[in-house]
């Protein structure tokens, strides 16, 4: 499960509404104007006003969603985008946050109606894992961090409670009826055997449901999300916040699929995509924003799974050093390291440049930065890569000391295929379940 789920750490979404500032009209103070203000002394207020209590933005079956709730969720998205969201995007995100908070409230309410309990201890335990995985901090430091960005522990814990509640509800009311027969699984196994060597695609998806009437608005929203993703926004975080599919909890990861396993529109798009490309595609019931994470050959080993033994030789530069001063050193570093003949002389070469040497074993080619992957595939043992790095982080070369060929790829097991098919079935029925909850809900907007 992922931290950011359907702005439901998921999807999705929104109409792009701009906020127009309201400018109050005032008149200058002058004698005689008090006749216009009918507020004589000696009377009373009927009711209380607490300036610290935010006005509700919606009530869902009587349960209040406040502006504070929305502010805290919005802060998570802004932080995930490194505070780079343009002002016009904030209104769009607030609209979607409200939609997702409504869905989350409906899910928690339905779980409670089915006597499904998620305890505070369970939420705290999951929060501890999320703190480490998503914020790289121990739980006791996350509260301070969240407060510093304008969010809160409470909003994350409520999101976690919503995810756990919905997951358990589906496990009880939906999953038992999502049966997959042995014959269905065996048919897929036979198809895999028949398609050995063909291409499989690992895809990420942000699914946005849309009625025919809402399709233009959802399409526009999908374009805006893609713009943010292409500018460097985190796909996993967006999937958790915006995707309406059950895969939102795992950052939208669909796993490895052949084109035959995808709806035709998605299959056509995936076949023409490059790695790390994102694209909006019409899909059954809405729009899918696809990310092509990777490709591989069915039931074949992938050279990028080769395990490497490397020596890294790195030179760094004092802060403020001009590029003109660095260029000659980098040029000489490149020319001389290309003459390395084996890892045995790497230390000697490093000493010549006052460089640091680090041994790196057990590194898969696919885990290296994209520019280095093809270089490593072509490199012979004992050779070095061209320099790689930046003025800020330093420049390094990698000397290839050893390479272990990948094992023959293992096909999905019977149980793995059955689990995947069941998950697809649960996902489809979960969307219908939530749709029905929305239709039956009493939602009042303020």
C-alpha positions as CSV (number, residue, x, y, z in Angstrom):
1,X,0.0,0.0,0.0
2,X,1.3,3.5,-0.7
3,X,1.4,6.5,1.3
4,X,-0.3,8.8,-1.1
5,X,-3.5,7.3,-2.3
6,X,-6.3,8.4,-4.6
7,X,-6.9,12.1,-3.4
8,X,-8.3,9.1,-1.7
9,X,-1.2,8.5,-1.5
10,X,-4.6,8.0,-5.3
11,X,-7.3,8.9,-8.7
12,X,-9.0,10.5,-9.7
13,X,-9.9,13.8,-10.5
14,X,-10.7,17.3,-11.2
15,X,-12.0,20.3,-12.9
16,X,-9.6,23.1,-13.5
17,X,-11.2,26.1,-11.8
18,X,-9.4,29.3,-11.2
19,X,-9.8,31.2,-8.0
20,X,-10.7,34.9,-8.5
21,X,-9.7,37.0,-5.5
22,X,-12.5,38.9,-3.9
23,X,-11.7,42.6,-3.3
24,X,-13.8,44.2,-0.5
25,X,-15.2,47.6,-1.2
26,X,-14.8,50.1,1.7
27,X,-15.7,53.7,2.4
28,X,-13.6,56.1,4.4
29,X,-14.5,56.7,8.0
30,X,-16.5,59.9,8.5
31,X,-18.9,61.4,10.9
32,X,-22.5,60.4,10.4
33,X,-21.8,57.0,8.9
34,X,-22.7,55.2,12.1
35,X,-26.4,55.5,11.1
36,X,-25.7,52.9,8.4
37,X,-24.6,50.2,10.9
38,X,-27.6,48.8,12.8
39,X,-25.8,47.2,15.8
40,X,-26.9,49.0,18.9
41,X,-25.2,48.4,22.2
42,X,-26.7,46.2,24.9
43,X,-27.8,43.3,22.7
44,X,-26.4,39.7,22.4
45,X,-25.0,37.2,19.9
46,X,-27.2,34.2,19.3
47,X,-24.6,31.5,18.9
48,X,-20.8,31.4,19.1
49,X,-18.2,32.0,16.5
50,X,-14.8,30.4,17.1
51,X,-12.2,31.8,14.7
52,X,-10.0,28.7,15.2
53,X,-12.7,26.4,13.7
54,X,-12.6,26.1,9.9
55,X,-15.9,26.1,8.1
56,X,-16.9,22.7,6.6
57,X,-16.6,22.3,2.9
58,X,-18.8,19.3,2.7
59,X,-20.8,16.9,4.9
60,X,-20.9,13.3,3.9
61,X,-23.8,11.5,5.5
62,X,-23.5,14.0,8.3
63,X,-19.7,13.7,8.7
64,X,-17.8,17.0,8.2
65,X,-14.9,17.5,5.9
66,X,-13.2,20.8,6.7
67,X,-11.0,23.3,5.0
68,X,-8.2,22.2,7.3
69,X,-8.6,18.6,6.1
70,X,-8.1,19.9,2.5
71,X,-5.2,22.2,3.4
72,X,-3.3,19.3,5.0
73,X,-3.8,17.0,2.0
74,X,-2.8,19.8,-0.4
75,X,0.4,20.4,1.5
76,X,1.4,16.8,0.9
77,X,1.0,17.2,-2.8
78,X,2.8,20.6,-2.9
79,X,5.7,19.0,-0.9
80,X,5.8,16.0,-3.3
81,X,6.2,18.5,-6.2
82,X,9.0,20.3,-4.3
83,X,6.8,23.4,-3.9
84,X,6.9,23.9,-7.7
85,X,3.1,23.8,-8.3
86,X,1.9,27.0,-10.1
87,X,-0.8,28.9,-8.3
88,X,-3.4,28.1,-10.9
89,X,-2.9,24.4,-10.2
90,X,-3.8,24.7,-6.5
91,X,-7.4,25.3,-7.2
92,X,-7.6,22.2,-9.4
93,X,-6.0,20.1,-6.8
94,X,-8.2,21.4,-4.0
95,X,-11.3,20.3,-6.0
96,X,-9.9,16.9,-6.4
97,X,-8.8,16.6,-2.8
98,X,-12.4,17.2,-1.8
99,X,-13.6,14.5,-4.2
100,X,-11.1,12.1,-2.7
101,X,-11.9,13.0,0.9
102,X,-15.5,12.3,0.1
103,X,-14.6,8.9,-1.3
104,X,-12.4,8.1,1.7
105,X,-15.2,9.1,4.1
106,X,-17.6,6.8,2.3
107,X,-15.2,3.9,2.5
108,X,-14.6,4.4,6.2
109,X,-18.3,4.7,6.8
110,X,-19.1,1.6,4.8
111,X,-16.5,-0.4,6.7
112,X,-17.9,0.7,10.0
113,X,-21.4,-0.2,8.9
114,X,-20.1,-3.7,8.1
115,X,-18.5,-3.8,11.6
116,X,-15.0,-3.8,10.3
117,X,-12.7,-2.2,12.8
118,X,-9.3,-0.7,12.2
119,X,-7.6,0.0,15.5
120,X,-5.4,3.0,16.4
121,X,-2.6,0.5,17.1
122,X,-2.9,-0.9,13.6
123,X,-2.8,2.6,12.1
124,X,0.2,3.6,14.2
125,X,2.1,0.4,13.1
126,X,1.5,1.1,9.5
127,X,2.3,4.8,9.9
128,X,5.7,3.7,11.3
129,X,6.5,1.8,8.1
130,X,5.2,4.7,5.9
131,X,7.4,7.2,7.8
132,X,10.5,5.2,7.0
133,X,9.6,4.2,3.4
134,X,8.1,7.5,2.2
135,X,9.9,10.1,4.3
136,X,13.1,8.3,5.2
137,X,12.6,9.4,8.8
138,X,11.7,7.6,12.0
139,X,8.1,8.1,13.0
140,X,8.9,10.4,15.9
141,X,10.5,12.9,13.4
142,X,7.8,12.8,10.8
143,X,5.4,14.9,12.9
144,X,7.8,17.8,12.9
145,X,8.4,17.5,9.2
146,X,4.7,17.4,8.3
147,X,4.0,20.4,10.5
148,X,6.8,22.3,8.7
149,X,5.2,21.7,5.3
150,X,1.7,22.6,6.5
151,X,0.4,19.0,6.8
152,X,-0.2,16.8,9.9
153,X,0.2,13.3,11.2
154,X,-3.6,13.2,11.6
155,X,-4.3,13.6,7.9
156,X,-1.9,10.8,7.0
157,X,-3.3,8.5,9.7
158,X,-6.8,9.1,8.5
159,X,-5.7,8.2,5.0
160,X,-4.1,5.1,6.3
161,X,-7.3,4.2,8.1
162,X,-9.3,4.7,4.9
163,X,-7.0,2.4,2.9
164,X,-7.0,-0.3,5.6
165,X,-10.8,0.0,6.0
166,X,-11.5,-0.3,2.3
167,X,-9.0,-3.1,1.8
168,X,-10.6,-5.2,4.6
169,X,-14.1,-4.4,3.3
170,X,-13.2,-5.6,-0.2
171,X,-11.6,-8.7,1.3
172,X,-14.8,-9.6,3.1
173,X,-17.5,-8.4,0.6
174,X,-15.9,-8.6,-2.8
175,X,-12.8,-10.8,-2.9
176,X,-14.7,-14.1,-2.0
177,X,-16.8,-13.7,-5.2
178,X,-13.9,-12.8,-7.4
179,X,-13.1,-16.5,-8.0
180,X,-10.7,-17.5,-10.8
181,X,-10.8,-21.1,-12.1
182,X,-7.9,-23.3,-12.7
183,X,-8.8,-23.5,-16.4
184,X,-8.5,-19.7,-16.7
185,X,-5.0,-19.8,-15.2
186,X,-3.9,-22.8,-17.3
187,X,-5.0,-20.9,-20.4
188,X,-2.8,-18.0,-19.6
189,X,0.1,-20.3,-18.9
190,X,-0.3,-21.9,-22.3
191,X,-0.5,-18.4,-23.9
192,X,2.8,-17.5,-22.1
193,X,4.5,-20.6,-23.5
194,X,3.2,-19.7,-26.9
195,X,4.5,-16.2,-26.7
196,X,7.9,-16.9,-25.3
197,X,10.3,-14.2,-26.5
198,X,7.7,-11.6,-27.2
199,X,7.6,-8.3,-25.3
200,X,6.1,-7.7,-21.9
201,X,5.5,-4.2,-20.5
202,X,5.7,-3.0,-16.9
203,X,3.2,-0.2,-16.7
204,X,2.1,2.4,-14.1
205,X,-1.4,3.7,-14.3
206,X,-3.3,6.6,-12.9
207,X,-7.0,5.8,-13.7
208,X,-9.5,8.6,-13.8
209,X,-13.1,7.5,-14.1
210,X,-15.4,9.7,-16.3
211,X,-19.0,9.6,-17.4
212,X,-19.6,10.8,-21.0
213,X,-20.8,14.2,-19.7
214,X,-17.6,14.6,-17.5
215,X,-15.2,13.3,-20.1
216,X,-14.1,16.8,-21.4
217,X,-13.3,18.0,-17.8
218,X,-11.5,14.8,-16.9
219,X,-9.5,14.9,-20.2
220,X,-8.4,18.4,-19.4
221,X,-7.4,17.3,-15.9
222,X,-5.4,14.4,-17.2
223,X,-3.5,16.8,-19.5
224,X,-2.6,18.9,-16.5
225,X,-1.4,15.9,-14.5
226,X,0.8,14.8,-17.4
227,X,2.3,18.3,-17.6
228,X,3.3,18.0,-13.9
229,X,4.7,14.5,-14.4
230,X,6.7,15.6,-17.4
231,X,8.1,18.4,-15.3
232,X,9.4,15.9,-12.8
233,X,6.5,15.2,-10.5
234,X,6.6,11.8,-8.8
235,X,4.3,9.3,-10.6
236,X,4.0,7.0,-7.6
237,X,2.8,9.9,-5.4
238,X,0.3,11.1,-8.0
239,X,-1.0,7.6,-8.4
240,X,-1.6,7.3,-4.7
241,X,-3.3,10.7,-4.6
242,X,-5.3,10.5,-7.9
243,X,-5.8,7.0,-9.2
244,X,-9.2,5.5,-8.7
245,X,-8.0,2.0,-9.3
246,X,-7.1,-0.3,-6.5
247,X,-3.5,-0.2,-7.7
248,X,-3.3,3.4,-6.3
249,X,-2.1,1.8,-3.0
250,X,1.0,0.5,-4.8
251,X,1.7,3.7,-6.8
252,X,-0.3,2.6,-9.8
253,X,2.1,-0.3,-10.7
254,X,0.3,-2.8,-12.9
255,X,3.2,-5.2,-13.0
256,X,4.3,-7.1,-16.1
257,X,1.7,-7.5,-18.8
258,X,1.6,-8.6,-22.4
259,X,-0.3,-6.5,-24.9
260,X,-2.9,-9.2,-25.1
261,X,-3.7,-8.7,-21.4
262,X,-4.5,-5.0,-21.9
263,X,-7.6,-3.3,-23.3
264,X,-6.9,-2.5,-26.9
265,X,-6.5,1.2,-26.5
266,X,-3.9,0.7,-23.7
267,X,-2.1,-2.0,-25.7
268,X,-1.8,0.2,-28.7
269,X,-0.4,3.1,-26.6
270,X,2.0,0.9,-24.7
271,X,3.4,-0.7,-27.9
272,X,4.6,2.7,-29.1
273,X,5.9,4.2,-25.9
274,X,9.5,4.6,-24.7
275,X,10.7,3.9,-21.2
276,X,9.7,6.6,-18.7
277,X,7.2,8.1,-21.2
278,X,3.7,9.1,-19.9
279,X,0.6,9.3,-22.1
280,X,-3.1,9.8,-21.6
281,X,-5.2,7.0,-23.1
282,X,-9.0,6.5,-23.3
283,X,-9.8,3.3,-21.3
284,X,-13.0,1.6,-20.3
285,X,-15.0,4.0,-18.1
286,X,-12.6,6.8,-18.2
287,X,-9.0,7.8,-18.9
288,X,-5.7,6.1,-18.0
289,X,-2.5,8.0,-17.6
290,X,0.1,5.4,-18.5
291,X,3.8,5.3,-17.6
292,X,6.0,2.8,-19.3
293,X,8.4,1.7,-16.6
294,X,10.2,-1.1,-18.4
295,X,10.1,-3.8,-21.1
296,X,11.3,-7.4,-21.2
297,X,11.1,-10.5,-23.3
298,X,8.6,-13.1,-22.1
299,X,10.3,-16.1,-20.4
300,X,13.7,-14.9,-21.5
301,X,16.7,-13.6,-19.5
302,X,17.3,-9.9,-19.7
303,X,20.9,-8.7,-20.1
304,X,20.1,-5.8,-17.8
305,X,19.7,-8.3,-15.0
306,X,23.4,-9.1,-15.2
307,X,25.2,-8.5,-11.8
308,X,28.3,-6.3,-11.9
309,X,31.4,-5.9,-9.9
310,X,32.6,-2.3,-10.3
311,X,35.3,0.1,-9.1
312,X,34.3,3.7,-9.0
313,X,36.9,6.4,-9.3
314,X,35.5,9.8,-8.4
315,X,36.9,13.3,-8.5
316,X,35.1,16.3,-6.8
317,X,35.5,20.0,-7.2
318,X,35.6,22.8,-4.6
319,X,32.4,24.7,-4.3
320,X,32.3,27.7,-6.6
321,X,34.9,26.3,-9.1
322,X,34.2,27.7,-12.6
323,X,33.4,25.3,-15.4
324,X,36.3,26.7,-17.4
325,X,38.7,25.6,-14.7
326,X,37.2,22.1,-14.4
327,X,36.9,21.3,-18.2
328,X,40.7,20.6,-18.8
329,X,40.9,18.3,-15.7
330,X,37.8,16.4,-16.8
331,X,39.2,16.0,-20.3
332,X,42.5,14.6,-19.0
333,X,40.6,12.4,-16.5
334,X,38.5,11.0,-19.4
335,X,41.5,10.4,-21.7
336,X,43.6,8.6,-19.1
337,X,40.9,6.5,-17.5
338,X,40.0,5.2,-20.9
339,X,43.5,3.6,-20.9
340,X,42.8,1.5,-17.8
341,X,43.4,-2.1,-18.5
342,X,41.8,-4.0,-15.6
343,X,40.7,-3.2,-12.1
344,X,44.2,-3.9,-10.8
345,X,45.5,-0.5,-12.0
346,X,42.4,1.5,-11.0
347,X,43.8,2.4,-7.6
348,X,47.0,3.7,-9.2
349,X,45.1,5.8,-11.7
350,X,42.9,7.2,-8.8
351,X,46.1,8.2,-6.9
352,X,47.3,10.1,-9.9
353,X,44.2,12.4,-9.8
354,X,43.8,12.4,-6.0
355,X,40.5,10.6,-6.6
356,X,38.4,8.5,-4.3
357,X,38.0,4.8,-5.0
358,X,34.9,2.7,-4.0
359,X,34.3,-1.0,-4.7
360,X,30.8,-1.8,-5.7
361,X,29.6,-5.4,-6.0
362,X,26.2,-6.9,-6.7
363,X,25.0,-4.0,-8.9
364,X,22.4,-4.9,-11.5
365,X,22.7,-3.0,-14.8
366,X,19.0,-2.1,-14.7
367,X,19.6,-0.3,-11.4
368,X,22.1,2.1,-12.9
369,X,21.1,5.5,-14.3
370,X,19.8,5.1,-17.8
371,X,22.8,6.7,-19.6
372,X,25.1,4.1,-18.0
373,X,23.0,1.0,-18.8
374,X,23.8,0.7,-22.5
375,X,27.4,1.6,-21.8
376,X,27.7,-1.3,-19.3
377,X,26.0,-3.7,-21.8
378,X,28.7,-3.0,-24.3
379,X,31.7,-2.8,-21.9
380,X,34.3,-5.5,-21.7
381,X,35.8,-6.7,-18.4
382,X,38.6,-4.3,-17.4
383,X,37.3,-1.4,-19.4
384,X,36.0,1.9,-17.9
385,X,33.0,4.0,-18.7
386,X,33.2,7.6,-19.9
387,X,33.1,10.2,-17.1
388,X,29.7,10.6,-15.6
389,X,28.5,13.2,-13.2
390,X,28.2,17.0,-12.7
391,X,30.1,20.0,-11.4
392,X,28.1,19.9,-8.2
393,X,28.3,16.2,-7.4
394,X,31.7,15.4,-9.0
395,X,32.7,13.2,-11.9
396,X,33.3,9.5,-11.8
397,X,34.2,6.6,-14.0
398,X,33.3,3.0,-13.4
399,X,35.7,0.2,-14.2
400,X,34.1,-3.2,-14.9
401,X,35.7,-5.8,-12.8
402,X,33.3,-8.6,-13.3
403,X,29.8,-9.5,-14.8
404,X,27.6,-12.4,-13.9
405,X,25.1,-13.3,-16.6
406,X,21.4,-13.2,-15.5
407,X,19.6,-16.4,-14.7
408,X,17.0,-17.6,-17.2
409,X,13.8,-15.6,-16.4
410,X,11.3,-17.5,-14.4
411,X,7.7,-17.4,-15.7
412,X,4.9,-16.4,-13.4
413,X,3.8,-19.3,-11.3
414,X,0.3,-20.7,-11.2
415,X,-0.4,-19.0,-7.9
416,X,1.0,-15.7,-9.1
417,X,-1.2,-15.7,-12.2
418,X,-4.3,-16.6,-10.2
419,X,-3.5,-13.8,-7.7
420,X,-3.2,-11.3,-10.5
421,X,-6.4,-12.3,-12.1
422,X,-8.3,-12.1,-8.8
423,X,-6.9,-8.7,-8.2
424,X,-8.1,-7.5,-11.6
425,X,-11.5,-8.8,-10.8
426,X,-11.6,-7.2,-7.4
427,X,-10.4,-3.9,-8.8
428,X,-13.3,-3.8,-11.3
429,X,-15.9,-4.7,-8.7
430,X,-14.4,-2.2,-6.2
431,X,-15.0,0.6,-8.6
432,X,-18.7,-0.4,-9.0
433,X,-19.0,-0.7,-5.2
434,X,-17.7,2.8,-4.7
435,X,-19.9,4.2,-7.5
436,X,-22.9,2.8,-5.7
437,X,-21.8,4.3,-2.4
438,X,-21.6,7.7,-4.0
439,X,-25.0,7.3,-5.5
440,X,-26.6,6.5,-2.1
441,X,-24.7,9.2,-0.2
442,X,-26.2,12.4,1.2
443,X,-23.6,15.0,0.5
444,X,-24.1,18.7,1.4
445,X,-21.6,21.3,0.2
446,X,-20.9,24.5,2.0
